[in-house]
Amino acid sequence: MGEYDDCQSNVLTAEGQLDTGHSQVWEMFVWDTAGCSIWPHFKVHGFSGDIDIGAWFICHNGYKAGLECDEGTLVNSGFDHLCDAYPCCISNGTSSVEEVRMAPDCPYTTDDSGYAKVKVYRYSGSCDSYYISIVETKGKNPELEKLKEK
C-alpha cells in the first residue's frame, strides 16, 4: 500500500477479492515525522457476506508495538486468523463497514516509524470484491502524547 508520513490523510483506496475462508494482508510503511502522531485508520467496505479485519503494527526496530484502539477492539491473543499472533485492533461485527484505528507506541525508541498491517478475512459469502481505504495515518491524541512525554 506504499509509504506515508504521519501527517497525511485520505491517501489510498484499493480493491481486493476474497473467497470464503481466505484472507489477505495489506501493509504500508508510516514514517514518524514531527508534528503528528502515527494513528493508522483503515476501513473495509463495499462487500457482501461477513468480512472481519485485524490491524497491528511492527516498529521499524522490529519490535511489536504497544497499541491503543480508537476504533475496533484491542486483543492480545486468540485471534491469529486476524492478527498473525500480534496484539491488534479487530473489527468483527456484522455491519457493511469494518473499521479499525490504532495508536502504536514503539518500545526502546522515540521514533514510532514502522509497518501498519491489516488483515481482511472472509467468513461467509461467495467470492466477492471489497474496498480497503486508508482514512488517515495522522492524528493528535493528547492522551498518547502525555504518555510519550513520560
C-alpha positions, -999 to 999 in steps of 0.1 A, spaced: 0 0 0 30 23 -1 48 47 23 33 76 41 41 101 68 21 105 99 7 139 88 -11 125 57 -48 116 53 -71 101 27 -42 87 8 -54 54 -8 -83 32 -17 -75 -2 -31 -97 -32 -41 -93 -68 -31 -112 -100 -37 -116 -130 -14 -134 -163 -12 -149 -178 20 -122 -189 44 -94 -169 28 -75 -138 40 -53 -110 25 -28 -89 44 -23 -52 33 8 -34 45 20 2 45 51 19 60 44 50 81 72 75 88 72 93 121 77 129 113 75 160 136 41 175 144 18 144 142 13 111 159 10 79 140 -26 68 141 -34 44 111 -71 43 104 -85 16 79 -119 10 65 -131 -21 46 -163 -15 27 -183 -24 -4 -185 -62 4 -213 -88 8 -212 -116 33 -192 -115 65 -157 -99 65 -136 -93 96 -104 -73 99 -74 -71 123 -47 -44 123 -13 -45 140 20 -25 139 56 -37 136 81 -10 146 110 -1 124 133 -16 150 115 -50 146 96 -49 179 58 -54 183 42 -20 191 21 -14 221 -14 -4 209 -44 16 218 -75 11 197 -97 42 190 -119 21 166 -121 -17 170 -113 -39 199 -78 -45 213 -69 -82 216 -36 -97 227 -42 -133 218 -67 -158 204 -73 -141 170 -44 -155 150 -66 -157 119 -69 -119 121 -37 -108 138 -9 -132 129 0 -136 166 4 -99 172 -16 -77 196 -41 -60 173 -72 -40 169 -101 -61 154 -134 -53 139 -156 -84 135 -191 -70 136 -220 -76 111 -220 -41 96 -214 -32 60 -182 -14 70 -154 -28 91 -131 -2 107 -100 0 129 -79 29 141 -48 23 162 -22 43 180 10 24 181 38 30 206 72 15 197 93 3 227 130 13 232 128 43 208 112 77 203 108 70 166 75 53 160 80 46 123 70 12 111 47 -11 92 9 -9 97 -7 -42 86 -43 -50 82 -57 -85 75 -90 -90 58 -107 -124 64 -139 -136 47 -160 -158 70 -190 -162 47 -204 -152 13 -192 -160 -22 -160 -149 -38 -166 -111 -40 -147 -79 -40 -142 -53 -13 -125 -19 -9 -99 -10 16 -93 26 24 -66 43 45 -87 70 60 -57 87 76 -23 80 91 -22 111 112 -37 123 144 -30 142 176 -41 122 205 -34 143 236 -35 113 260 -10 94 239 12 125 237 12 127 275 22 91 278 51 95 254 64 125 274 69 103 305 
